[in-house]
Amino acid sequence: MKKLIIALILCISFTGNAQVKVSPEGERFVSMVEQTLNAFYEDYANSTNYDSIMKALNYEANEIPQFSDEIYCQRLALMDNMSPFEFRCNTASLSIVKYFVANRRNFARVVLGRSAIYFDMFEEMLAKYDMPIELKYLAVIESGLRPQVKSRAGALGLWQFMYRTGLYYGLEENSYIDERMDPLLATDAACRYLKKLYEIYNDWNMALAAYNAGPGNVNKAIRRSGGKTSYWEVRPFLPKETQGYVPNFIGAAYILTYHKEHNIIPVPAKLHNSQLDTICLKNAVRMEKISSVTGWDLDEIKALNPIYKTNYIPKTNPPQCITGPFVEIGKFIVMEEQIYGPEPVTVEKTDSTVTLADGDSEDEKASEETPLVKPNVAANKVVYHTVRRGETLNGIAVKYSLTLRELMDANNMSSTRLNAGQRLKIGGNAVAAQSVPKPVIKYYSVRSGDNFSTVARRHGLTQTQLKSLNPRINVNRLDIGQKLRVK
């Protein structure tokens, strides 16, 4: 059976990478293989029969089982024996465990349903870095397994990275992409960060504390404790939130490990990680276009690809990729040319060239309030752009999905200096016929007690980044109600 499954997976992989037209007979074979794989994955994803488990435990549908402190401590001791973490049964951890099993039951049901997509990937990444498998529960208390959740302090993603920490570990952000929301990239970064913290403290509970409060606060607590180095000895000297952080981790680990014993049945998972596939894109594309051509649900596209801030996926090098059910990815491959096809728009044509109409001042004002619609340009046509006052070469390159170097090479330019009225040649082949949304601009109203540093931290920015967004602001004097640009 295992060999048959591997053979079927190879068939799918080779078909997806070939980029050739499939004959009717071949298409029927591929459909049969996909149906066989899908049936196998569904059986695998639903392999635990909760009805039989509940019957064996003799629970009523809505029954909340009660256990003695001795039973809780026995279970925590079993977890402790199988883990490098200290799952200590003390007043702090026991009170959190009891709270979770009584008051966080629905949360546990939802998280268990979401875990079908993420836990296999977490475990694979943790194994890659030779780290404890229990760390998968950390994302539960950080984000509830929601890759797009953002804290009030500006932490983002499954692992709640702040902007600066994300940059340190290779998670980049621009107007269209935030890699802190990419499940795979963020998990890899979290593993590297946690491994570094463990190397510093040689104690996994202390590494968790440092993940929450930062190494600086943990080091202060060590000094205040008189030089103690274990979490439970240092805990009274940590910030109040961090004092509850490890007990919360223990509570989450306990309830997800013993959910059956507590009559907690997972919310049915829509998809399992084993049912997902990935394809990398040849060009810029909008999610709406993918959805309209393939019939793939737009909300599912967005949910499975949280790295993208908007529905527009830019062309980059290396290319951007999208994740989805392998059936939908198969449709994408079949309809790829149509997905990348141009959108119908009107342009002014003169012989073998196409010139963008500049319009009058009212048109210019309208263009500032609506997304740019790029022209439909044939491969052998050339587009010209007339430079307006205030435009930059880099900004023009972004409009046409070009790199700065491509635009400069197309116009034999050695400098980025521009003059109003100057005409720039845009290569037809390089122009992606997509509607590109303008980057979102966001402002924050200064409140009582705010200073430049706290505003920057609240929005995940450095003070230098905030200053660059507000070049005329006096950083030493902020007035209540004053508007600061934060995005």
VOPAGU-2260 file (C-alpha; in pm, 1 decimal, decimal comma):
REM VOPAGU-2260
SITE   aa  ch    i         X         Y         Z
SITE  MET   A    0       0,0       0,0       0,0
SITE  LYS   A    1     280,9     240,4      91,0
SITE  LYS   A    2     454,6     179,1    -243,3
SITE  LEU   A    3     128,1     241,9    -430,5
SITE  ILE   A    4      77,2     574,8    -250,9
SITE  ILE   A    5     434,8     685,1    -327,3
SITE  ALA   A    6     387,9     590,0    -692,1
SITE  LEU   A    7      65,5     789,1    -711,7
SITE  ILE   A    8     230,1    1093,1    -551,7
SITE  LEU   A    9     513,9    1072,0    -805,3
SITE  CYS   A   10     259,4    1062,3   -1087,1
SITE  ILE   A   11     100,5    1379,8    -956,8
SITE  SER   A   12     438,6    1549,4    -909,6
SITE  PHE   A   13     562,5    1471,3   -1261,2
SITE  THR   A   14     231,3    1577,7   -1413,7
SITE  GLY   A   15     241,4    1909,0   -1222,3
SITE  ASN   A   16     598,1    1991,4   -1324,5
SITE  ALA   A   17     574,8    1891,3   -1690,5
SITE  GLN   A   18     380,1    2201,8   -1801,7
SITE  VAL   A   19     241,3    2018,2   -2108,2
SITE  LYS   A   20    -111,0    1970,3   -2239,0
SITE  VAL   A   21    -267,4    1650,0   -2111,9
SITE  SER   A   22    -457,2    1419,1   -2345,2
SITE  PRO   A   23    -817,1    1321,5   -2252,1
SITE  GLU   A   24    -693,2     975,3   -2153,1
SITE  GLY   A   25    -414,6    1130,0   -1945,2
SITE  GLU   A   26    -656,5    1372,2   -1781,5
SITE  ARG   A   27    -887,8    1084,3   -1685,4
SITE  PHE   A   28    -591,6     899,7   -1534,3
SITE  VAL   A   29    -478,6    1207,1   -1338,7
SITE  SER   A   30    -835,4    1259,2   -1210,5
SITE  MET   A   31    -848,6     897,4   -1096,7
SITE  VAL   A   32    -516,0     936,8    -916,0
SITE  GLU   A   33    -631,0    1259,3    -749,0
SITE  GLN   A   34    -954,7    1098,9    -631,6
SITE  THR   A   35    -761,5     799,8    -493,6
SITE  LEU   A   36    -516,9    1025,9    -310,1
SITE  ASN   A   37    -794,6    1248,3    -178,5
SITE  ALA   A   38    -981,2     947,1     -41,5
SITE  PHE   A   39    -662,0     824,5     125,9
SITE  TYR   A   40    -587,9    1165,0     280,3
SITE  GLU   A   41    -944,4    1198,7     409,9
SITE  ASP   A   42    -918,5     855,1     571,2
SITE  TYR   A   43    -583,3     953,6     720,5
SITE  ALA   A   44    -709,7    1288,0     848,3
SITE  ASN   A   45   -1014,6    1124,9    1011,3
SITE  SER   A   46    -837,0     811,2    1129,7
SITE  THR   A   47    -927,6     876,4    1496,0
SITE  ASN   A   48   -1280,6     757,0    1563,7
SITE  TYR   A   49   -1400,6     988,9    1837,1
SITE  ASP   A   50   -1740,5     822,6    1859,3
SITE  SER   A   51   -1581,0     493,3    1964,6
SITE  ILE   A   52   -1345,3     673,4    2205,5
SITE  MET   A   53   -1632,5     859,6    2371,2
SITE  LYS   A   54   -1832,9     536,5    2387,0
SITE  ALA   A   55   -1541,0     362,2    2559,6
SITE  LEU   A   56   -1513,4     649,6    2809,6
SITE  ASN   A   57   -1892,6     643,1    2856,0
SITE  TYR   A   58   -1936,8    1021,1    2836,3
SITE  GLU   A   59   -2258,4    1204,0    2762,6
SITE  ALA   A   60   -2248,6    1450,5    2470,6
SITE  ASN   A   61   -2196,1    1766,3    2680,1
SITE  GLU   A   62   -2045,9    1609,4    2988,8
SITE  ILE   A   63   -1746,9    1784,9    3148,7
SITE  PRO   A   64   -1545,0    1517,2    3329,7
SITE  GLN   A   65   -1405,1    1595,2    3673,8
SITE  PHE   A   66   -1068,5    1469,1    3797,9
SITE  SER   A   67    -876,9    1494,3    4122,5
SITE  ASP   A   68    -557,4    1694,5    4162,3
SITE  GLU   A   69    -377,8    1362,2    4194,1
SITE  ILE   A   70    -489,8    1257,8    3843,0
SITE  TYR   A   71    -379,9    1592,9    3696,2
SITE  CYS   A   72     -40,1    1560,8    3861,0
SITE  GLN   A   73       0,6    1202,2    3740,4
SITE  ARG   A   74     -67,0    1310,8    3380,5
SITE  LEU   A   75     169,9    1607,9    3407,2
SITE  ALA   A   76     434,9    1373,5    3546,4
SITE  LEU   A   77     392,1    1146,3    3241,8
SITE  MET   A   78     434,5    1447,8    3013,7
SITE  ASP   A   79     737,6    1560,3    3214,3
SITE  ASN   A   80     902,7    1218,2    3180,5
SITE  MET   A   81     866,5    1231,6    2801,5
SITE  SER   A   82     984,6    1590,3    2752,0
SITE  PRO   A   83    1287,4    1815,6    2814,9
SITE  PHE   A   84    1039,8    2076,6    2945,0
SITE  GLU   A   85     959,0    2092,4    3315,5
SITE  PHE   A   86     587,5    2011,5    3327,6
SITE  ARG   A   87     589,3    2062,0    3702,7
SITE  CYS   A   88     267,2    2005,0    3896,8
SITE  ASN   A   89     259,2    2303,6    4131,4
SITE  THR   A   90       2,5    2563,6    4232,0
SITE  ALA   A   91      64,9    2783,3    3925,4
SITE  SER   A   92      48,4    2510,6    3660,5
SITE  LEU   A   93    -233,9    2317,9    3828,3
SITE  SER   A   94    -458,9    2624,9    3849,3
SITE  ILE   A   95    -404,9    2699,9    3477,9
SITE  VAL   A   96    -473,2    2337,7    3377,3
SITE  LYS   A   97    -800,8    2341,6    3572,4
SITE  TYR   A   98    -897,2    2675,1    3415,1
SITE  PHE   A   99    -826,6    2546,5    3063,4
SITE  VAL   A  100   -1027,5    2224,2    3097,3
SITE  ALA   A  101   -1323,1    2413,5    3248,5
SITE  ASN   A  102   -1323,1    2742,1    3052,1
SITE  ARG   A  103   -1118,7    2694,9    2733,9
SITE  ARG   A  104   -1294,2    2387,2    2598,0
SITE  ASN   A  105   -1430,2    2553,6    2284,1
SITE  PHE   A  106   -1092,2    2715,7    2219,9
SITE  ALA   A  107    -931,7    2370,7    2241,3
SITE  ARG   A  108   -1189,8    2228,1    1996,1
SITE  VAL   A  109   -1117,8    2503,0    1742,6
SITE  VAL   A  110    -739,9    2479,9    1780,5
SITE  LEU   A  111    -748,1    2102,1    1739,9
SITE  GLY   A  112    -936,6    2154,2    1413,3
SITE  ARG   A  113    -681,4    2409,7    1291,5
SITE  SER   A  114    -392,4    2187,3    1398,0
SITE  ALA   A  115    -466,5    1952,7    1105,7
SITE  ILE   A  116    -304,7    2207,8     872,7
SITE  TYR   A  117     -14,0    2317,1    1090,9
SITE  PHE   A  118     103,6    2053,2    1339,2
SITE  ASP   A  119     256,1    1812,8    1084,7
SITE  MET   A  120     455,5    2100,7     936,9
SITE  PHE   A  121     559,8    2221,2    1285,6
SITE  GLU   A  122     679,0    1874,1    1382,4
SITE  GLU   A  123     877,7    1836,5    1059,6
SITE  MET   A  124    1050,3    2171,5    1115,7
SITE  LEU   A  125    1119,9    2099,2    1483,0
SITE  ALA   A  126    1273,6    1766,1    1386,0
SITE  LYS   A  127    1492,0    1944,9    1131,0
SITE  TYR   A  128    1639,6    2160,2    1408,5
SITE  ASP   A  129    1645,5    1873,8    1664,3
SITE  MET   A  130    1406,4    2053,5    1900,0
SITE  PRO   A  131    1133,9    1928,4    2138,3
SITE  ILE   A  132     808,8    1840,6    1963,0
SITE  GLU   A  133     610,3    2006,5    2244,3
SITE  LEU   A  134     712,7    2347,7    2107,1
SITE  LYS   A  135     426,2    2313,2    1859,5
SITE  TYR   A  136     197,4    2413,0    2148,2
SITE  LEU   A  137     372,9    2749,4    2174,6
SITE  ALA   A  138     199,3    2872,2    1858,2
SITE  VAL   A  139    -131,8    2781,7    2024,6
SITE  ILE   A  140     -85,0    3026,5    2311,4
SITE  GLU   A  141      78,3    3286,7    2086,5
SITE  SER   A  142    -180,5    3303,3    1808,6
SITE  GLY   A  143    -443,7    3031,7    1848,6
SITE  LEU   A  144    -299,4    2896,9    1519,1
SITE  ARG   A  145    -417,2    3205,2    1326,2
SITE  PRO   A  146    -141,7    3324,4    1088,9
SITE  GLN   A  147    -292,4    3671,5    1035,3
SITE  VAL   A  148    -354,2    3766,9    1398,3
SITE  LYS   A  149    -181,4    4084,7    1517,2
SITE  SER   A  150    -131,0    4190,3    1878,2
SITE  ARG   A  151    -180,6    4542,6    2007,6
SITE  ALA   A  152     198,2    4567,2    2038,7
SITE  GLY   A  153     240,1    4488,1    1668,1
SITE  ALA   A  154     347,9    4122,2    1693,6
SITE  LEU   A  155     220,1    3926,2    1394,1
SITE  GLY   A  156     167,8    3571,6    1268,9
SITE  LEU   A  157     149,4    3220,0    1408,3
SITE  TRP   A  158     458,4    3284,3    1620,9
SITE  GLN   A  159     388,5    3654,5    1692,7
SITE  PHE   A  160     710,7    3810,1    1567,2
SITE  MET   A  161     770,3    4178,7    1625,2
SITE  TYR   A  162     890,8    4363,6    1315,4
SITE  ARG   A  163    1252,5    4400,2    1426,7
SITE  THR   A  164    1288,6    4041,6    1554,1
SITE  GLY   A  165    1136,9    3918,1    1229,7
SITE  LEU   A  166    1398,9    4109,7    1031,8
SITE  TYR   A  167    1678,6    3962,0    1244,4
SITE  TYR   A  168    1558,9    3615,9    1145,7
SITE  GLY   A  169    1506,7    3688,2     777,3
SITE  LEU   A  170    1132,5    3769,1     769,4
SITE  GLU   A  171    1091,8    4060,5     528,2
SITE  GLU   A  172     802,1    4296,0     465,6
SITE  ASN   A  173     698,2    4527,9     184,2
SITE  SER   A  174     373,0    4681,6      64,3
SITE  TYR   A  175     232,2    4349,6     -57,6
SITE  ILE   A  176     406,5    4079,6     146,5
SITE  ASP   A  177     473,8    4018,9     516,7
SITE  GLU   A  178     672,6    3700,9     573,6
SITE  ARG   A  179     579,4    3697,3     943,1
SITE  MET   A  180     239,7    3569,6     821,9
SITE  ASP   A  181     387,5    3290,0     610,8
SITE  PRO   A  182     339,8    2967,7     812,9
SITE  LEU   A  183     649,1    2789,7     680,1
SITE  LEU   A  184     892,1    3084,7     685,3
SITE  ALA   A  185     774,4    3204,0    1026,3
SITE  THR   A  186     799,4    2852,8    1173,7
SITE  ASP   A  187    1153,9    2818,4    1045,4
SITE  ALA   A  188    1244,1    3156,8    1197,4
SITE  ALA   A  189    1077,5    3066,4    1529,8
SITE  CYS   A  190    1277,1    2742,6    1546,9
SITE  ARG   A  191    1604,6    2928,0    1490,6
SITE  TYR   A  192    1516,4    3194,6    1747,7
SITE  LEU   A  193    1407,1    2943,5    2013,7
SITE  LYS   A  194    1714,9    2728,0    1951,8
SITE  LYS   A  195    1934,9    3034,2    2004,4
SITE  LEU   A  196    1752,7    3116,4    2331,2
SITE  TYR   A  197    1800,1    2759,4    2453,0
SITE  GLU   A  198    2171,0    2776,7    2372,2
SITE  ILE   A  199    2189,1    3091,0    2589,1
SITE  TYR   A  200    1998,3    2958,2    2894,7
SITE  ASN   A  201    2031,6    2578,1    2859,7
SITE  ASP   A  202    1673,7    2548,1    2991,6
SITE  TRP   A  203    1365,8    2521,4    2768,5
SITE  ASN   A  204    1133,5    2687,9    3020,1
SITE  MET   A  205    1375,5    2980,3    3042,5
SITE  ALA   A  206    1390,5    2991,5    2661,6
SITE  LEU   A  207    1009,7    3029,8    2658,1
SITE  ALA   A  208    1030,4    3310,1    2912,7
SITE  ALA   A  209    1290,1    3489,3    2698,1
SITE  TYR   A  210    1072,7    3437,7    2388,3
SITE  ASN   A  211     792,8    3622,2    2569,0
SITE  ALA   A  212     975,4    3892,1    2763,8
SITE  GLY   A  213    1305,3    3921,8    2575,0
SITE  PRO   A  214    1649,2    3814,3    2699,1
SITE  GLY   A  215    1705,9    4153,0    2864,9
SITE  ASN   A  216    1414,4    4110,9    3106,8
SITE  VAL   A  217    1510,4    3750,0    3178,7
SITE  ASN   A  218    1867,4    3855,5    3257,4
SITE  LYS   A  219    1736,0    4121,6    3499,2
SITE  ALA   A  220    1524,3    3855,9    3671,2
SITE  ILE   A  221    1826,6    3625,4    3705,3
SITE  ARG   A  222    2022,4    3904,6    3874,1
SITE  ARG   A  223    1730,4    3987,4    4108,2
SITE  SER   A  224    1698,2    3619,0    4202,6
SITE  GLY   A  225    2057,5    3613,1    4318,2
SITE  GLY   A  226    2189,4    3428,4    4016,5
SITE  LYS   A  227    1937,2    3143,4    3992,1
SITE  THR   A  228    1920,7    2980,5    3648,0
SITE  SER   A  229    1606,2    2761,9    3646,1
SITE  TYR   A  230    1268,4    2900,4    3540,4
SITE  TRP   A  231    1073,3    2816,4    3855,7
SITE  GLU   A  232    1339,1    2980,6    4074,8
SITE  VAL   A  233    1358,3    3290,5    3854,3
SITE  ARG   A  234     982,1    3313,2    3787,3
SITE  PRO   A  235     889,8    3543,5    4084,3
SITE  PHE   A  236    1130,5    3808,0    3948,8
SITE  LEU   A  237    1000,1    3803,8    3588,9
SITE  PRO   A  238     743,4    4051,9    3452,3
SITE  LYS   A  239     389,6    3958,7    3559,6
SITE  GLU   A  240     281,5    3852,4    3209,2
SITE  THR   A  241     583,6    3624,2    3174,8
SITE  GLN   A  242     514,3    3466,6    3513,6
SITE  GLY   A  243     196,7    3327,6    3358,8
SITE  TYR   A  244     349,0    3245,6    3019,3
SITE  VAL   A  245     502,1    2904,2    3097,0
SITE  PRO   A  246     198,6    2790,3    3303,4
SITE  ASN   A  247     -18,2    2886,1    3003,0
SITE  PHE   A  248     209,4    2678,5    2779,8
SITE  ILE   A  249     171,6    2384,1    3019,9
SITE  GLY   A  250    -206,2    2430,1    3021,4
SITE  ALA   A  251    -224,0    2428,8    2641,5
SITE  ALA   A  252       4,8    2124,3    2617,3
SITE  TYR   A  253    -206,9    1938,7    2874,3
SITE  ILE   A  254    -549,8    2007,1    2724,6
SITE  LEU   A  255    -437,9    1919,2    2370,5
SITE  THR   A  256    -267,5    1601,3    2492,6
SITE  TYR   A  257    -559,7    1481,6    2707,9
SITE  HIS   A  258    -853,5    1631,6    2515,6
SITE  LYS   A  259   -1022,1    1292,0    2466,3
SITE  GLU   A  260   -1016,2    1224,8    2840,8
SITE  HIS   A  261   -1189,6    1560,0    2891,3
SITE  ASN   A  262   -1460,2    1489,7    2630,2
SITE  ILE   A  263   -1328,0    1763,4    2398,3
SITE  ILE   A  264   -1398,4    1670,8    2035,2
SITE  PRO   A  265   -1207,9    1869,3    1767,1
SITE  VAL   A  266   -1396,5    2089,4    1525,0
SITE  PRO   A  267   -1385,2    1900,0    1192,5
SITE  ALA   A  268   -1085,9    2011,4     986,7
SITE  LYS   A  269   -1165,0    2148,7     639,3
SITE  LEU   A  270    -822,9    2044,2     514,2
SITE  HIS   A  271    -528,8    1839,0     632,8
SITE  ASN   A  272    -168,0    1934,8     569,9
SITE  SER   A  273    -126,7    1621,2     359,4
SITE  GLN   A  274    -388,8    1751,4     114,2
SITE  LEU   A  275    -196,0    2068,3      30,8
SITE  ASP   A  276      36,1    2139,4    -260,3
SITE  THR   A  277     234,0    2445,7    -373,7
SITE  ILE   A  278     304,2    2605,3    -712,4
SITE  CYS   A  279     533,7    2899,5    -784,5
SITE  LEU   A  280     411,0    3176,4   -1012,1
SITE  LYS   A  281     555,3    3289,1   -1343,9
SITE  ASN   A  282     401,8    3635,1   -1330,8
SITE  ALA   A  283     208,3    3879,3   -1117,7
SITE  VAL   A  284    -154,8    3783,5   -1065,7
SITE  ARG   A  285    -460,0    3876,9    -862,5
SITE  MET   A  286    -631,8    3618,2    -645,0
SITE  GLU   A  287    -965,0    3717,5    -801,2
SITE  LYS   A  288    -830,4    3612,3   -1141,2
SITE  ILE   A  289    -721,3    3272,8   -1007,0
SITE  SER   A  290   -1063,5    3226,2    -848,4
SITE  SER   A  291   -1264,1    3331,6   -1154,3
SITE  VAL   A  292   -1067,2    3108,5   -1394,0
SITE  THR   A  293   -1037,6    2794,0   -1180,6
SITE  GLY   A  294   -1345,6    2821,1    -958,8
SITE  TRP   A  295   -1125,6    2800,0    -649,2
SITE  ASP   A  296   -1296,7    2978,8    -358,4
SITE  LEU   A  297   -1140,8    3322,5    -307,2
SITE  ASP   A  298   -1167,4    3309,6      71,7
SITE  GLU   A  299    -980,5    2978,9      75,4
SITE  ILE   A  300    -705,4    3120,9    -147,3
SITE  LYS   A  301    -658,8    3408,1      97,2
SITE  ALA   A  302    -676,8    3184,9     405,1
SITE  LEU   A  303    -413,6    2941,8     275,3
SITE  ASN   A  304    -179,6    3219,6     157,8
SITE  PRO   A  305    -170,4    3468,6     447,7
SITE  ILE   A  306     173,9    3601,7     348,7
SITE  TYR   A  307       2,4    3838,7     100,6
SITE  LYS   A  308    -133,0    4160,8     251,0
SITE  THR   A  309    -366,6    4222,5     -43,0
SITE  ASN   A  310    -520,9    4004,7    -313,5
SITE  TYR   A  311    -243,3    4109,4    -552,4
SITE  ILE   A  312      57,9    3874,7    -577,0
SITE  PRO   A  313     357,0    4057,5    -731,2
SITE  LYS   A  314     615,8    3916,3    -967,6
SITE  THR   A  315     946,7    3869,1    -785,4
SITE  ASN   A  316    1276,1    3687,4    -821,4
SITE  PRO   A  317    1276,8    3423,1    -680,1
SITE  PRO   A  318     908,9    3384,8    -768,6
SITE  GLN   A  319     617,4    3400,7    -527,1
SITE  CYS   A  320     429,4    3076,1    -460,1
SITE  ILE   A  321      75,7    2985,3    -359,4
SITE  THR   A  322     -49,0    2692,4    -152,3
SITE  GLY   A  323    -379,2    2511,6    -194,7
SITE  PRO   A  324    -552,1    2174,3    -210,8
SITE  PHE   A  325    -374,7    1960,7    -469,4
SITE  VAL   A  326    -699,9    1941,2    -671,1
SITE  GLU   A  327    -707,5    2323,7    -703,1
SITE  ILE   A  328    -335,7    2338,8    -781,5
SITE  GLY   A  329    -399,9    2082,7   -1055,3
SITE  LYS   A  330    -666,2    2311,6   -1205,3
SITE  PHE   A  331    -421,3    2602,4   -1186,9
SITE  ILE   A  332    -163,8    2408,0   -1388,8
SITE  VAL   A  333    -418,9    2318,6   -1657,8
SITE  MET   A  334    -547,9    2679,3   -1685,6
SITE  GLU   A  335    -216,1    2859,6   -1625,3
SITE  GLU   A  336    -204,0    3047,1   -1958,4
SITE  GLN   A  337    -557,2    3178,1   -1907,0
SITE  ILE   A  338    -479,1    3286,8   -1549,2
SITE  TYR   A  339    -182,1    3494,1   -1664,6
SITE  GLY   A  340    -372,4    3626,4   -1966,5
SITE  PRO   A  341    -419,4    4002,2   -2004,0
SITE  GLU   A  342    -714,8    4200,5   -1876,7
SITE  PRO   A  343    -911,5    4392,4   -2142,6
SITE  VAL   A  344    -836,0    4767,6   -2124,9
SITE  THR   A  345    -829,3    5049,8   -2378,3
SITE  VAL   A  346    -506,0    5219,3   -2488,0
SITE  GLU   A  347    -410,0    5465,0   -2758,6
SITE  LYS   A  348    -224,7    5296,8   -3047,3
SITE  THR   A  349       8,1    5455,3   -3303,9
SITE  ASP   A  350     148,6    5212,1   -3559,4
SITE  SER   A  351     381,5    4967,8   -3379,6
SITE  THR   A  352     389,2    5152,7   -3045,5
SITE  VAL   A  353     143,7    5218,1   -2765,6
SITE  THR   A  354     156,9    5543,7   -2570,6
SITE  LEU   A  355     -15,2    5587,9   -2237,3
SITE  ALA   A  356    -253,6    5882,4   -2238,4
SITE  ASP   A  357    -139,0    6132,6   -1976,5
SITE  GLY   A  358    -473,8    6310,0   -1946,7
SITE  ASP   A  359    -543,5    6648,7   -1793,9
SITE  SER   A  360    -510,9    6754,8   -1431,7
SITE  GLU   A  361    -849,6    6606,4   -1333,4
SITE  ASP   A  362    -736,7    6268,5   -1470,7
SITE  GLU   A  363    -419,0    6297,0   -1267,6
SITE  LYS   A  364    -620,2    6368,1    -954,2
SITE  ALA   A  365    -841,1    6066,0   -1021,6
SITE  SER   A  366    -535,8    5845,3   -1071,6
SITE  GLU   A  367    -421,2    5930,5    -720,2
SITE  GLU   A  368    -748,0    5799,3    -575,6
SITE  THR   A  369    -788,9    5479,2    -779,6
SITE  PRO   A  370    -560,8    5181,9    -848,6
SITE  LEU   A  371    -348,1    5195,3   -1160,4
SITE  VAL   A  372    -476,6    4979,9   -1447,4
SITE  LYS   A  373    -186,3    4861,0   -1657,5
SITE  PRO   A  374    -219,3    4853,4   -2035,5
SITE  ASN   A  375    -277,9    4539,9   -2239,1
SITE  VAL   A  376      41,7    4528,9   -2442,8
SITE  ALA   A  377     123,3    4276,5   -2712,0
SITE  ALA   A  378     465,1    4112,3   -2698,9
SITE  ASN   A  379     594,0    4315,4   -2995,3
SITE  LYS   A  380     458,9    4651,5   -2873,9
SITE  VAL   A  381     634,4    4918,5   -2673,6
SITE  VAL   A  382     477,4    5131,4   -2399,9
SITE  TYR   A  383     589,6    5485,4   -2316,9
SITE  HIS   A  384     535,0    5660,5   -1987,1
SITE  THR   A  385     548,6    6038,6   -1957,9
SITE  VAL   A  386     706,0    6146,8   -1630,0
SITE  ARG   A  387     490,0    6365,0   -1408,5
SITE  ARG   A  388     619,3    6610,8   -1152,3
SITE  GLY   A  389     715,8    6437,3    -827,6
SITE  GLU   A  390     748,5    6088,6    -976,4
SITE  THR   A  391    1057,9    5879,1    -904,8
SITE  LEU   A  392    1218,7    5617,5   -1125,7
SITE  ASN   A  393    1173,6    5350,1    -861,1
SITE  GLY   A  394     803,6    5437,0    -824,3
SITE  ILE   A  395     752,7    5408,1   -1200,8
SITE  ALA   A  396     932,1    5071,5   -1203,8
SITE  VAL   A  397     700,2    4941,8    -930,2
SITE  LYS   A  398     393,1    5053,5   -1130,7
SITE  TYR   A  399     496,6    4836,7   -1423,3
SITE  SER   A  400     624,3    4537,3   -1219,0
SITE  LEU   A  401     982,8    4607,6   -1328,8
SITE  THR   A  402    1303,4    4620,7   -1133,0
SITE  LEU   A  403    1485,1    4953,1   -1122,0
SITE  ARG   A  404    1769,8    4800,3   -1326,3
SITE  GLU   A  405    1531,5    4672,6   -1598,2
SITE  LEU   A  406    1379,3    5018,9   -1638,9
SITE  MET   A  407    1719,2    5189,7   -1648,4
SITE  ASP   A  408    1854,3    4938,5   -1902,3
SITE  ALA   A  409    1547,7    4984,7   -2126,4
SITE  ASN   A  410    1622,7    5358,2   -2139,8
SITE  ASN   A  411    2007,0    5346,7   -2142,3
SITE  MET   A  412    2011,6    5541,9   -1815,9
SITE  SER   A  413    2315,6    5574,9   -1590,3
SITE  SER   A  414    2134,5    5789,6   -1331,5
SITE  THR   A  415    1792,3    5773,5   -1164,0
SITE  ARG   A  416    1741,1    6149,8   -1212,4
SITE  LEU   A  417    1416,3    6239,5   -1396,6
SITE  ASN   A  418    1265,6    6552,4   -1552,1
SITE  ALA   A  419     894,5    6628,3   -1574,1
SITE  GLY   A  420     772,9    6556,0   -1928,8
SITE  GLN   A  421    1049,9    6302,7   -1996,4
SITE  ARG   A  422     931,9    5992,2   -2186,2
SITE  LEU   A  423    1041,8    5651,0   -2061,6
SITE  LYS   A  424    1033,4    5336,5   -2270,0
SITE  ILE   A  425     863,5    5041,4   -2102,7
SITE  GLY   A  426     926,3    4701,4   -2263,1
SITE  GLY   A  427     599,9    4538,6   -2368,4
SITE  ASN   A  428     703,1    4193,1   -2252,0
SITE  ALA   A  429     779,2    4325,1   -1904,4
SITE  VAL   A  430     441,8    4485,4   -1843,5
SITE  ALA   A  431     202,3    4271,7   -1643,8
SITE  ALA   A  432    -158,3    4347,7   -1732,3
SITE  GLN   A  433    -289,1    4354,9   -1379,3
SITE  SER   A  434    -473,2    4603,0   -1159,4
SITE  VAL   A  435    -222,9    4688,7    -888,7
SITE  PRO   A  436    -359,0    4822,9    -560,2
SITE  LYS   A  437    -185,0    5119,5    -408,0
SITE  PRO   A  438      -2,1    5048,4     -80,8
SITE  VAL   A  439    -219,1    5114,8     225,6
SITE  ILE   A  440    -136,9    5436,2     413,9
SITE  LYS   A  441    -231,1    5439,6     781,0
SITE  TYR   A  442    -225,5    5719,6    1038,5
SITE  TYR   A  443    -227,3    5711,4    1419,1
SITE  SER   A  444    -365,4    5984,2    1648,7
SITE  VAL   A  445    -131,8    6060,0    1938,2
SITE  ARG   A  446    -283,2    5984,1    2279,4
SITE  SER   A  447    -202,2    6101,1    2631,2
SITE  GLY   A  448     123,6    5940,9    2750,0
SITE  ASP   A  449     251,0    5860,6    2401,5
SITE  ASN   A  450     603,7    5938,3    2291,6
SITE  PHE   A  451     784,0    5871,1    1966,3
SITE  SER   A  452     937,4    5547,5    2095,1
SITE  THR   A  453     610,0    5396,1    2223,4
SITE  VAL   A  454     425,5    5481,4    1901,2
SITE  ALA   A  455     698,4    5312,6    1697,7
SITE  ARG   A  456     690,3    4997,4    1912,0
SITE  ARG   A  457     309,9    4982,7    1907,7
SITE  HIS   A  458     313,2    4962,8    1529,1
SITE  GLY   A  459     610,9    4729,2    1492,4
SITE  LEU   A  460     845,9    5001,4    1367,0
SITE  THR   A  461    1187,9    5127,7    1464,1
SITE  GLN   A  462    1215,1    5497,6    1552,0
SITE  THR   A  463    1418,0    5547,1    1233,6
SITE  GLN   A  464    1140,9    5393,1    1022,2
SITE  LEU   A  465     875,0    5604,5    1193,3
SITE  LYS   A  466    1087,4    5916,8    1141,8
SITE  SER   A  467    1125,1    5837,2     769,8
SITE  LEU   A  468     744,7    5821,4     741,4
SITE  ASN   A  469     712,8    6156,0     924,9
SITE  PRO   A  470    1015,5    6365,1     820,3
SITE  ARG   A  471     867,6    6697,6     940,5
SITE  ILE   A  472     767,0    6575,5    1287,1
SITE  ASN   A  473     954,5    6695,5    1596,9
SITE  VAL   A  474    1024,9    6360,5    1767,4
SITE  ASN   A  475    1080,3    6530,7    2103,7
SITE  ARG   A  476     741,0    6698,6    2112,5
SITE  LEU   A  477     415,8    6524,1    2025,9
SITE  ASP   A  478      74,3    6681,3    2080,0
SITE  ILE   A  479    -239,2    6488,3    2173,3
SITE  GLY   A  480    -445,1    6434,8    1858,9
SITE  GLN   A  481    -146,0    6486,5    1629,4
SITE  LYS   A  482    -146,7    6253,5    1327,0
SITE  LEU   A  483     153,8    6028,0    1265,3
SITE  ARG   A  484     186,8    5814,3     957,9
SITE  VAL   A  485     257,2    5455,3    1069,1
SITE  LYS   A  486     225,8    5266,6     738,4
